[in-house]
Amino acid sequence: MPAPDSAVNEFTDPEVVDVQVGEPFAVVMSDNGPGGYLWHLRDPPAAIRLRREDDLAPGEGAPGATGERVFELEAVEPGMHTLRFERRRVWEPGADRAHTVVVNARVS
């Protein structure tokens, strides 16, 4: 999958994001794919739609560097919504790290 369109607001490792209802936005999480740890969006609220997710590899010539996991989302209802992300290996129980993002979705 290609990276999000340039028209999409991108937020890297955010804690709070302000968005417009109906406009796509992307949450970009620093990843450690080579170690098997990947970020996952856990049980998103009904007011937030996951449009797509993708892994972005580190730049060339950067052995051992971490990549990024991109979650392209869209708020479908106004209000404050909480997104919970977990970084884990799919073959191991539990997460080694968690991150919460509060989405402030408003109508323009």
N, CA and C atoms as an extended XYZ file, in Angstrom:
324
Properties=species:S:1:pos:R:3:atomname:S:1:resname:S:1:resid:I:1 pbc="F F F"
N         0.832       -1.178        0.000 N   MET     1
C         0.000        0.000        0.000 CA  MET     1
C         0.878        1.242        0.000 C   MET     1
N         0.518        2.245       -0.722 N   PRO     2
C         1.310        3.471       -0.722 CA  PRO     2
C         1.115        4.245        0.579 C   PRO     2
N         2.010        5.193        0.821 N   ALA     3
C         1.891        6.064        1.986 CA  ALA     3
C         0.636        6.910        1.832 C   ALA     3
N         0.113        7.424        2.941 N   PRO     4
C        -1.088        8.258        2.833 CA  PRO     4
C        -0.865        9.437        1.891 C   PRO     4
N        -1.959        9.850        1.244 N   ASP     5
C        -1.886       11.002        0.342 CA  ASP     5
C        -1.408       12.226        1.099 C   ASP     5
N        -0.779       13.153        0.380 N   SER     6
C        -0.263       14.350        1.027 CA  SER     6
C        -1.383       15.199        1.627 C   SER     6
N        -2.633       15.005        1.181 N   ALA     7
C        -3.752       15.760        1.709 CA  ALA     7
C        -4.177       15.258        3.093 C   ALA     7
N        -3.663       14.131        3.521 N   VAL     8
C        -4.018       13.551        4.806 CA  VAL     8
C        -3.127       14.155        5.891 C   VAL     8
N        -3.743       14.681        6.969 N   ASN     9
C        -2.964       15.180        8.098 CA  ASN     9
C        -2.287       14.009        8.782 C   ASN     9
N        -0.974       14.132        9.011 N   GLU    10
C        -0.198       13.072        9.648 CA  GLU    10
C         0.246       13.511       11.029 C   GLU    10
N         0.135       12.602       11.995 N   PHE    11
C         0.568       12.855       13.361 CA  PHE    11
C         1.489       11.714       13.769 C   PHE    11
N         2.733       12.016       14.144 N   THR    12
C         3.710       10.992       14.503 CA  THR    12
C         3.791       10.849       16.019 C   THR    12
N         3.546        9.623       16.507 N   ASP    13
C         3.571        9.289       17.931 CA  ASP    13
C         2.823       10.333       18.775 C   ASP    13
N         1.577       10.675       18.400 N   PRO    14
C         0.871       11.752       19.103 CA  PRO    14
C         0.212       11.272       20.397 C   PRO    14
N        -0.183       12.229       21.218 N   GLU    15
C        -1.009       11.942       22.392 CA  GLU    15
C        -2.421       12.491       22.182 C   GLU    15
N        -2.515       13.638       21.497 N   VAL    16
C        -3.808       14.256       21.190 CA  VAL    16
C        -3.758       14.750       19.749 C   VAL    16
N        -4.840       14.525       19.007 N   VAL    17
C        -4.936       15.049       17.641 CA  VAL    17
C        -6.275       15.776       17.492 C   VAL    17
N        -6.252       16.871       16.765 N   ASP    18
C        -7.461       17.631       16.449 CA  ASP    18
C        -7.758       17.435       14.975 C   ASP    18
N        -8.961       16.938       14.674 N   VAL    19
C        -9.321       16.639       13.290 CA  VAL    19
C       -10.738       17.110       13.005 C   VAL    19
N       -11.056       17.184       11.722 N   GLN    20
C       -12.403       17.487       11.258 CA  GLN    20
C       -13.129       16.175       10.984 C   GLN    20
N       -14.397       16.108       11.338 N   VAL    21
C       -15.208       14.936       11.022 CA  VAL    21
C       -15.259       14.771        9.514 C   VAL    21
N       -15.043       13.558        9.038 N   GLY    22
C       -15.118       13.254        7.616 CA  GLY    22
C       -13.836       13.445        6.846 C   GLY    22
N       -12.805       14.035        7.468 N   GLU    23
C       -11.518       14.208        6.786 CA  GLU    23
C       -10.534       13.157        7.290 C   GLU    23
N        -9.895       12.432        6.379 N   PRO    24
C        -8.949       11.404        6.813 CA  PRO    24
C        -7.731       12.005        7.512 C   PRO    24
N        -7.185       11.231        8.439 N   PHE    25
C        -5.946       11.617        9.120 CA  PHE    25
C        -5.151       10.343        9.371 C   PHE    25
N        -3.862       10.493        9.605 N   ALA    26
C        -2.999        9.326        9.808 CA  ALA    26
C        -2.254        9.461       11.129 C   ALA    26
N        -2.233        8.371       11.884 N   VAL    27
C        -1.411        8.266       13.079 CA  VAL    27
C        -0.231        7.388       12.697 C   VAL    27
N         0.979        7.913       12.864 N   VAL    28
C         2.205        7.205       12.487 CA  VAL    28
C         2.935        6.816       13.761 C   VAL    28
N         3.153        5.511       13.933 N   MET    29
C         3.815        4.998       15.128 CA  MET    29
C         5.181        4.433       14.740 C   MET    29
N         6.212        4.798       15.498 N   SER    30
C         7.548        4.238       15.279 CA  SER    30
C         7.487        2.748       15.590 C   SER    30
N         8.057        1.939       14.715 N   ASP    31
C         7.903        0.488       14.787 CA  ASP    31
C         9.248       -0.208       14.892 C   ASP    31
N         9.231       -1.440       15.341 N   ASN    32
C        10.418       -2.287       15.361 CA  ASN    32
C        10.083       -3.595       14.658 C   ASN    32
N         9.721       -3.484       13.386 N   GLY    33
C         9.350       -4.652       12.594 CA  GLY    33
C        10.389       -5.742       12.553 C   GLY    33
N        11.696       -5.406       12.397 N   PRO    34
C        12.702       -6.468       12.344 CA  PRO    34
C        12.738       -7.313       13.614 C   PRO    34
N        12.353       -6.733       14.750 N   GLY    35
C        12.308       -7.491       16.006 CA  GLY    35
C        10.995       -8.225       16.183 C   GLY    35
N        10.102       -8.064       15.223 N   GLY    36
C         8.814       -8.737       15.295 CA  GLY    36
C         7.748       -7.937       16.019 C   GLY    36
N         8.108       -6.774       16.564 N   TYR    37
C         7.131       -5.956       17.288 CA  TYR    37
C         6.438       -5.008       16.319 C   TYR    37
N         5.118       -5.090       16.279 N   LEU    38
C         4.319       -4.235       15.407 CA  LEU    38
C         3.194       -3.594       16.208 C   LEU    38
N         2.849       -2.368       15.831 N   TRP    39
C         1.738       -1.677       16.474 CA  TRP    39
C         0.417       -2.174       15.897 C   TRP    39
N        -0.570       -2.319       16.776 N   HIS    40
C        -1.919       -2.732       16.391 CA  HIS    40
C        -2.908       -1.787       17.057 C   HIS    40
N        -3.960       -1.437       16.341 N   LEU    41
C        -5.038       -0.627       16.891 CA  LEU    41
C        -6.012       -1.570       17.568 C   LEU    41
N        -6.221       -1.355       18.856 N   ARG    42
C        -7.058       -2.269       19.625 CA  ARG    42
C        -8.456       -1.688       19.807 C   ARG    42
N        -9.454       -2.391       19.305 N   ASP    43
C       -10.868       -2.056       19.493 CA  ASP    43
C       -11.178       -0.567       19.307 C   ASP    43
N       -11.038       -0.064       18.086 N   PRO    44
C       -11.329        1.364       17.870 CA  PRO    44
C       -12.801        1.673       18.156 C   PRO    44
N       -13.077        2.872       18.644 N   PRO    45
C       -14.479        3.235       18.892 CA  PRO    45
C       -15.250        3.321       17.579 C   PRO    45
N       -16.557        3.152       17.670 N   ALA    46
C       -17.412        3.184       16.472 CA  ALA    46
C       -17.343        4.531       15.755 C   ALA    46
N       -16.991        5.588       16.472 N   ALA    47
C       -16.927        6.925       15.883 CA  ALA    47
C       -15.672        7.151       15.044 C   ALA    47
N       -14.741        6.201       15.069 N   ILE    48
C       -13.497        6.300       14.292 CA  ILE    48
C       -13.431        5.107       13.342 C   ILE    48
N       -13.262        5.401       12.071 N   ARG    49
C       -13.186        4.341       11.055 CA  ARG    49
C       -11.734        4.157       10.622 C   ARG    49
N       -11.263        2.913       10.654 N   LEU    50
C        -9.931        2.580       10.143 CA  LEU    50
C       -10.051        2.429        8.634 C   LEU    50
N        -9.407        3.333        7.904 N   ARG    51
C        -9.450        3.290        6.437 CA  ARG    51
C        -8.431        2.319        5.884 C   ARG    51
N        -7.220        2.305        6.470 N   ARG    52
C        -6.171        1.373        6.062 CA  ARG    52
C        -5.007        1.471        7.034 C   ARG    52
N        -4.151        0.479        7.000 N   GLU    53
C        -2.911        0.524        7.765 CA  GLU    53
C        -1.796       -0.051        6.911 C   GLU    53
N        -0.590        0.447        7.164 N   ASP    54
C         0.532        0.069        6.307 CA  ASP    54
C         1.829        0.181        7.090 C   ASP    54
N         2.811       -0.612        6.675 N   ASP    55
C         4.154       -0.537        7.240 CA  ASP    55
C         5.038        0.244        6.292 C   ASP    55
N         5.791        1.210        6.829 N   LEU    56
C         6.765        1.945        6.043 CA  LEU    56
C         8.150        1.528        6.517 C   LEU    56
N         8.931        0.994        5.616 N   ALA    57
C        10.273        0.529        5.956 CA  ALA    57
C        11.201        1.720        6.191 C   ALA    57
N        12.281        1.491        6.955 N   PRO    58
C        13.266        2.570        7.112 CA  PRO    58
C        13.944        2.845        5.774 C   PRO    58
N        14.608        3.971        5.697 N   GLY    59
C        15.311        4.338        4.469 CA  GLY    59
C        16.398        3.335        4.122 C   GLY    59
N        16.807        3.349        2.878 N   GLU    60
C        17.864        2.443        2.423 CA  GLU    60
C        19.175        2.741        3.141 C   GLU    60
N        19.978        1.712        3.300 N   GLY    61
C        21.289        1.882        3.912 CA  GLY    61
C        21.216        2.083        5.416 C   GLY    61
N        20.120        1.639        6.021 N   ALA    62
C        19.961        1.814        7.463 CA  ALA    62
C        19.686        0.466        8.127 C   ALA    62
N        20.681       -0.453        8.111 N   PRO    63
C        20.437       -1.765        8.707 CA  PRO    63
C        20.110       -1.637       10.191 C   PRO    63
N        19.085       -2.365       10.615 N   GLY    64
C        18.685       -2.347       12.006 CA  GLY    64
C        17.807       -1.158       12.391 C   GLY    64
N        17.580       -0.245       11.462 N   ALA    65
C        16.756        0.927       11.764 CA  ALA    65
C        15.289        0.514       11.884 C   ALA    65
N        14.545        1.300       12.631 N   THR    66
C        13.129        1.003       12.781 CA  THR    66
C        12.330        1.671       11.674 C   THR    66
N        11.196        1.091       11.385 N   GLY    67
C        10.298        1.655       10.393 CA  GLY    67
C         9.149        2.360       11.090 C   GLY    67
N         8.041        2.488       10.378 N   GLU    68
C         6.865        3.135       10.937 CA  GLU    68
C         5.629        2.353       10.530 C   GLU    68
N         4.637        2.389       11.380 N   ARG    69
C         3.333        1.796       11.086 CA  ARG    69
C         2.361        2.957       10.953 C   ARG    69
N         1.653        3.015        9.830 N   VAL    70
C         0.742        4.115        9.536 CA  VAL    70
C        -0.690        3.601        9.605 C   VAL    70
N        -1.496        4.297       10.397 N   PHE    71
C        -2.922        4.001       10.512 CA  PHE    71
C        -3.670        5.192        9.932 C   PHE    71
N        -4.333        4.979        8.794 N   GLU    72
C        -5.137        6.044        8.208 CA  GLU    72
C        -6.561        5.872        8.721 C   GLU    72
N        -7.066        6.924        9.350 N   LEU    73
C        -8.343        6.866       10.050 CA  LEU    73
C        -9.254        7.999        9.612 C   LEU    73
N       -10.506        7.917       10.036 N   GLU    74
C       -11.464        8.984        9.762 CA  GLU    74
C       -12.471        9.034       10.904 C   GLU    74
N       -12.686       10.222       11.458 N   ALA    75
C       -13.720       10.397       12.474 CA  ALA    75
C       -15.053       10.535       11.760 C   ALA    75
N       -16.025        9.739       12.173 N   VAL    76
C       -17.342        9.800       11.542 CA  VAL    76
C       -18.369       10.486       12.444 C   VAL    76
N       -17.976       10.777       13.693 N   GLU    77
C       -18.834       11.486       14.634 CA  GLU    77
C       -17.986       12.488       15.410 C   GLU    77
N       -18.553       13.656       15.748 N   PRO    78
C       -17.796       14.619       16.558 CA  PRO    78
C       -17.666       14.141       18.001 C   PRO    78
N       -16.685       14.696       18.701 N   GLY    79
C       -16.486       14.389       20.112 CA  GLY    79
C       -15.050       13.991       20.396 C   GLY    79
N       -14.805       13.612       21.645 N   MET    80
C       -13.488       13.142       22.077 CA  MET    80
C       -13.526       11.615       22.058 C   MET    80
N       -12.584       11.021       21.343 N   HIS    81
C       -12.545        9.566       21.181 CA  HIS    81
C       -11.140        9.067       21.519 C   HIS    81
N       -11.059        7.929       22.175 N   THR    82
C        -9.775        7.383       22.599 CA  THR    82
C        -9.390        6.198       21.726 C   THR    82
N        -8.180        6.270       21.179 N   LEU    83
C        -7.605        5.162       20.411 CA  LEU    83
C        -6.547        4.494       21.276 C   LEU    83
N        -6.556        3.171       21.296 N   ARG    84
C        -5.563        2.423       22.064 CA  ARG    84
C        -4.735        1.572       21.105 C   ARG    84
N        -3.438        1.796       21.164 N   PHE    85
C        -2.507        1.055       20.334 CA  PHE    85
C        -1.673        0.151       21.232 C   PHE    85
N        -1.366       -1.047       20.730 N   GLU    86
C        -0.494       -1.980       21.436 CA  GLU    86
C         0.622       -2.405       20.500 C   GLU    86
N         1.837       -2.439       21.026 N   ARG    87
C         2.963       -2.959       20.248 CA  ARG    87
C         3.257       -4.352       20.772 C   ARG    87
N         3.162       -5.325       19.860 N   ARG    88
C         3.352       -6.705       20.286 CA  ARG    88
C         3.811       -7.576       19.124 C   ARG    88
N         4.285       -8.734       19.509 N   ARG    89
C         4.566       -9.784       18.527 CA  ARG    89
C         3.310      -10.631       18.419 C   ARG    89
N         2.916      -10.967       17.195 N   VAL    90
C         1.663      -11.696       17.012 CA  VAL    90
C         1.716      -13.094       17.622 C   VAL    90
N         2.899      -13.653       17.774 N   TRP    91
C         3.011      -15.006       18.297 CA  TRP    91
C         3.187      -15.038       19.820 C   TRP    91
N         3.225      -13.888       20.471 N   GLU    92
C         3.367      -13.835       21.921 CA  GLU    92
C         2.129      -13.179       22.541 C   GLU    92
N         1.716      -13.659       23.726 N   PRO    93
C         0.572      -13.025       24.383 CA  PRO    93
C         0.973      -11.672       24.979 C   PRO    93
N         0.034      -10.768       25.010 N   GLY    94
C         0.272       -9.474       25.640 CA  GLY    94
C         1.103       -8.534       24.794 C   GLY    94
N         1.157       -7.295       25.254 N   ALA    95
C         1.891       -6.246       24.553 CA  ALA    95
C         3.105       -5.836       25.368 C   ALA    95
N         4.160       -5.429       24.694 N   ASP    96
C         5.334       -4.931       25.420 CA  ASP    96
C         5.236       -3.419       25.630 C   ASP    96
N         4.324       -2.761       24.884 N   ARG    97
C         4.161       -1.318       25.009 CA  ARG    97
C         2.738       -0.950       24.580 C   ARG    97
N         2.203        0.090       25.178 N   ALA    98
C         0.878        0.591       24.805 CA  ALA    98
C         0.966        2.102       24.635 C   ALA    98
N         0.084        2.636       23.807 N   HIS    99
C         0.053        4.077       23.569 CA  HIS    99
C        -1.405        4.477       23.350 C   HIS    99
N        -1.809        5.563       23.976 N   THR   100
C        -3.170        6.068       23.856 CA  THR   100
C        -3.149        7.408       23.119 C   THR   100
N        -4.071        7.560       22.195 N   VAL   101
C        -4.235        8.805       21.451 CA  VAL   101
C        -5.671        9.275       21.628 C   VAL   101
N        -5.826       10.526       22.027 N   VAL   102
C        -7.166       11.117       22.137 CA  VAL   102
C        -7.424       11.912       20.866 C   VAL   102
N        -8.530       11.611       20.222 N   VAL   103
C        -8.924       12.285       18.991 CA  VAL   103
C       -10.037       13.276       19.332 C   VAL   103
N        -9.787       14.550       19.056 N   ASN   104
C       -10.792       15.596       19.214 CA  ASN   104
C       -11.369       15.853       17.832 C   ASN   104
N       -12.521       15.256       17.555 N   ALA   105
C       -13.158       15.378       16.233 CA  ALA   105
C       -14.223       16.461       16.299 C   ALA   105
N       -14.135       17.415       15.388 N   ARG   106
C       -15.092       18.515       15.405 CA  ARG   106
C       -15.677       18.728       14.008 C   ARG   106
N       -16.819       19.346       13.998 N   VAL   107
C       -17.487       19.690       12.757 CA  VAL   107
C       -17.081       21.120       12.419 C   VAL   107
N       -16.694       21.331       11.162 N   SER   108
C       -16.223       22.684       10.788 CA  SER   108
C       -17.358       23.657       10.637 C   SER   108
